[in-house]
Amino acid sequence: MTDFETFMKLDIRVGTIIASEINKTAKKPAYKLTIDFGDELGIKKSSAQITEVYKKEELIGKQILAVVNFPPKQVANIISEVLVLGTYSKNGVVLITTDKKVENGDKLG
């Protein structure tokens, strides 16, 4: 079980997806995402296994939540700098999004 103090160590921020392309070298189907986290954090890359639910074109402009303080991880031919958050649903991974437009870089709190 995790306590609240440990949970608060996660830096979870809002970002807007500004580019999406198929990650052709990933072992499992995935997209390479380019995400804008605002002035403080800037532009970050991520690889996300969300191809079952989303077309790459519909991801552009979507505000998502991601953990931004994990160490970068090599995923196929991309260094994934953030962990995009989603739920494992019956049809595939569904992104955690905002229901209203907010500032890029806003922190979950």
VOBA-1610 file (N, C-alpha, C; in pm, whole numbers, padded with zeros to 5 digits, always signed):
BEGIN
Met+00084-00117+00000Met+00000+00000+00000Met+00089+00125+00000Thr+00051+00224-00075Thr+00126+00349-00084Thr+00062+00454+00006Asp+00148+00530+00073Asp+00094+00638+00155Asp+00087+00768+00073Phe+00017+00866+00127Phe-00005+00992+00058Phe+00126+01064+00028Glu+00219+01060+00122Glu+00349+01126+00104Glu+00424+01070-00018Thr+00421+00939-00034Thr+00486+00875-00149Thr+00416+00915-00278Phe+00284+00914-00279Phe+00208+00954-00397Phe+00243+01096-00440Met+00258+01186-00345Met+00285+01327-00375Met+00423+01348-00436Lys+00510+01249-00432Lys+00641+01259-00497Lys+00628+01253-00649Leu+00518+01198-00697Leu+00495+01194-00842Leu+00461+01334-00891Asp+00526+01377-00996Asp+00496+01507-01058Asp+00411+01479-01181Ile+00280+01496-01166Ile+00185+01467-01273Ile+00136+01600-01328Arg+00156+01619-01458Arg+00125+01747-01522Arg+00036+01728-01643Val-00028+01838-01681Val-00110+01843-01803Val-00022+01887-01918Gly-00038+01819-02031Gly+00030+01857-02154Gly-00062+01841-02272Thr-00033+01915-02380Thr-00112+01905-02503Thr-00030+01831-02608Ile-00090+01728-02667Ile-00022+01653-02773Ile-00017+01741-02898Ile+00106+01765-02948Ile+00123+01851-03066Ile+00166+01772-03189Ala+00209+01647-03170Ala+00244+01561-03284Ala+00228+01416-03243Ser+00191+01333-03341Ser+00171+01191-03317Ser+00207+01114-03443Glu+00287+01010-03428Glu+00321+00925-03541Glu+00337+00782-03493Ile+00324+00688-03583Ile+00338+00547-03548Ile+00484+00519-03513Asn+00505+00450-03403Asn+00640+00407-03363Asn+00664+00271-03427Lys+00719+00273-03548Lys+00734+00151-03628Lys+00831+00050-03570Thr+00920+00093-03482Thr+01020+00002-03428Thr+00984-00053-03290Ala+00872-00013-03234Ala+00828-00064-03104Ala+00787-00211-03115Lys+00811-00289-03009Lys+00773-00431-03009Lys+00621-00447-03017Lys+00549-00363-02943Lys+00402-00364-02947Lys+00358-00235-03016Pro+00243-00235-03086Pro+00197-00113-03155Pro+00191+00007-03060Ala+00251+00118-03104Ala+00258+00238-03020Ala+00270+00361-03108Tyr+00242+00475-03046Tyr+00264+00605-03111Tyr+00380+00676-03043Lys+00455+00752-03122Lys+00551+00849-03070Lys+00474+00978-03053Leu+00468+01029-02933Leu+00395+01152-02905Leu+00492+01265-02873Thr+00461+01384-02922Thr+00531+01505-02884Thr+00430+01588-02805Ile+00467+01624-02682Ile+00371+01685-02590Ile+00427+01817-02536Asp+00344+01921-02539Asp+00381+02053-02488Asp+00335+02065-02343Phe+00432+02079-02251Phe+00402+02094-02108Phe+00420+02238-02061Gly+00421+02334-02152Gly+00428+02475-02113Gly+00571+02523-02094Asp+00581+02648-02051Asp+00711+02716-02042Asp+00808+02649-01944Glu+00760+02603-01831Glu+00849+02547-01728Glu+00916+02417-01773Leu+00839+02327-01833Leu+00891+02195-01871Leu+00922+02182-02020Gly+00853+02259-02102Gly+00878+02256-02246Gly+00816+02136-02317Ile+00877+02099-02428Ile+00828+01991-02514Ile+00896+01861-02473Lys+00816+01755-02456Lys+00868+01624-02418Lys+00816+01519-02515Lys+00889+01407-02524Lys+00851+01294-02609Lys+00806+01177-02522Ser+00718+01095-02579Ser+00674+00974-02511Ser+00633+00870-02614Ser+00644+00744-02577Ser+00592+00635-02658Ser+00472+00579-02582Ala+00359+00567-02649Ala+00237+00524-02581Ala+00166+00414-02660Gln+00132+00306-02592Gln+00060+00195-02653Gln-00090+00221-02647Ile-00135+00310-02733Ile-00276+00352-02733Ile-00338+00338-02872Thr-00279+00255-02956Thr-00323+00244-03096Thr-00457+00172-03111Glu-00498+00094-03012Glu-00625+00021-03024Glu-00746+00114-03013Val-00729+00225-02942Val-00841+00314-02913Val-00835+00443-02996Tyr-00714+00489-03029Tyr-00698+00620-03092Tyr-00632+00611-03229Lys-00678+00696-03321Lys-00609+00720-03447Lys-00511+00833-03421Lys-00397+00830-03487Lys-00293+00930-03458Lys-00343+01072-03480Glu-00431+01092-03577Glu-00480+01226-03609Glu-00567+01284-03498Glu-00644+01200-03430Glu-00736+01250-03327Glu-00664+01286-03198Leu-00537+01251-03186Leu-00461+01283-03065Leu-00413+01427-03062Ile-00396+01488-03179Ile-00344+01624-03187Ile-00441+01720-03116Gly-00386+01800-03024Gly-00466+01897-02950Gly-00528+01844-02822Lys-00516+01713-02799Lys-00575+01653-02678Lys-00487+01683-02558Gln-00549+01729-02449Gln-00476+01752-02324Gln-00479+01624-02242Ile-00360+01581-02201Ile-00345+01455-02128Ile-00271+01479-01998Leu-00271+01378-01912Leu-00192+01381-01789Leu-00076+01284-01802Ala+00040+01324-01749Ala+00159+01240-01757Ala+00247+01261-01635Val+00317+01156-01597Val+00420+01166-01493Val+00544+01221-01561Val+00595+01334-01510Val+00707+01401-01577Val+00839+01388-01500Asn+00839+01320-01385Asn+00963+01310-01309Asn+01016+01167-01297Phe+00979+01079-01388Phe+01046+00950-01399Phe+01170+00968-01486Pro+01273+00884-01468Pro+01389+00896-01556Pro+01352+00860-01700Pro+01418+00921-01798Pro+01392+00886-01938Pro+01418+00738-01961Lys+01341+00679-02055Lys+01352+00536-02083Lys+01358+00514-02233Gln+01451+00431-02277Gln+01462+00396-02419Gln+01347+00301-02454Val+01265+00341-02551Val+01156+00257-02601Val+01174+00251-02752Ala+01222+00136-02800Ala+01253+00120-02943Ala+01349+00231-02985Asn+01309+00316-03079Asn+01401+00419-03130Asn+01375+00557-03070Ile+01308+00563-02956Ile+01276+00692-02894Ile+01314+00689-02747Ile+01360+00802-02697Ile+01379+00818-02553Ile+01249+00875-02499Ser+01175+00793-02424Ser+01048+00836-02367Ser+01079+00916-02240Glu+01042+01044-02242Glu+01077+01135-02133Glu+00968+01147-02026Val+00846+01109-02061Val+00733+01116-01968Val+00649+00990-01982Leu+00574+00958-01876Leu+00483+00844-01879Leu+00340+00898-01892Val+00282+00879-02009Val+00144+00922-02034Val+00053+00828-01956Leu-00048+00884-01888Leu-00136+00804-01803Leu-00264+00765-01876Gly-00307+00643-01850Gly-00431+00593-01908Gly-00485+00479-01826Thr-00605+00437-01861Thr-00667+00323-01794Thr-00672+00205-01890Tyr-00658+00086-01835Tyr-00670-00034-01916Tyr-00818-00069-01925Ser-00877-00042-02041Ser-01020-00068-02059Ser-01038-00192-02148Lys-01161-00231-02166Lys-01193-00349-02246Lys-01139-00338-02389Asn-01141-00217-02445Asn-01100-00198-02585Asn-00955-00154-02601Gly-00883-00132-02492Gly-00745-00086-02497Gly-00725+00028-02399Val-00605+00087-02403Val-00572+00194-02310Val-00642+00324-02349Val-00710+00384-02252Val-00780+00512-02270Val-00705+00617-02189Leu-00668+00727-02255Leu-00592+00833-02192Leu-00669+00904-02082Ile-00596+00947-01979Ile-00652+01034-01876Ile-00642+01177-01933Thr-00755+01243-01945Thr-00760+01375-02007Thr-00830+01475-01915Thr-00823+01602-01952Thr-00896+01705-01879Thr-01035+01721-01942Asp-01133+01758-01862Asp-01266+01780-01920Asp-01287+01926-01960Lys-01195+02012-01918Lys-01197+02153-01959Lys-01054+02191-01996Lys-01038+02287-02085Lys-00904+02331-02125Lys-00837+02401-02007Val-00712+02361-01980Val-00632+02421-01873Val-00495+02456-01930Glu-00412+02518-01849Glu-00278+02557-01893Glu-00187+02434-01900Asn-00107+02427-02007Asn-00005+02324-02015Asn+00091+02341-01899Gly+00124+02230-01835Gly+00213+02234-01719Gly+00140+02237-01586Asp+00006+02259-01588Asp-00068+02254-01462Asp-00042+02121-01393Lys-00030+02128-01262Lys+00006+02010-01182Lys-00116+01949-01116Leu-00121+01816-01119Leu-00223+01743-01044Leu-00195+01764-00897Gly-00298+01799-00822Gly-00272+01822-00680Gly-00393+01812-00596
//
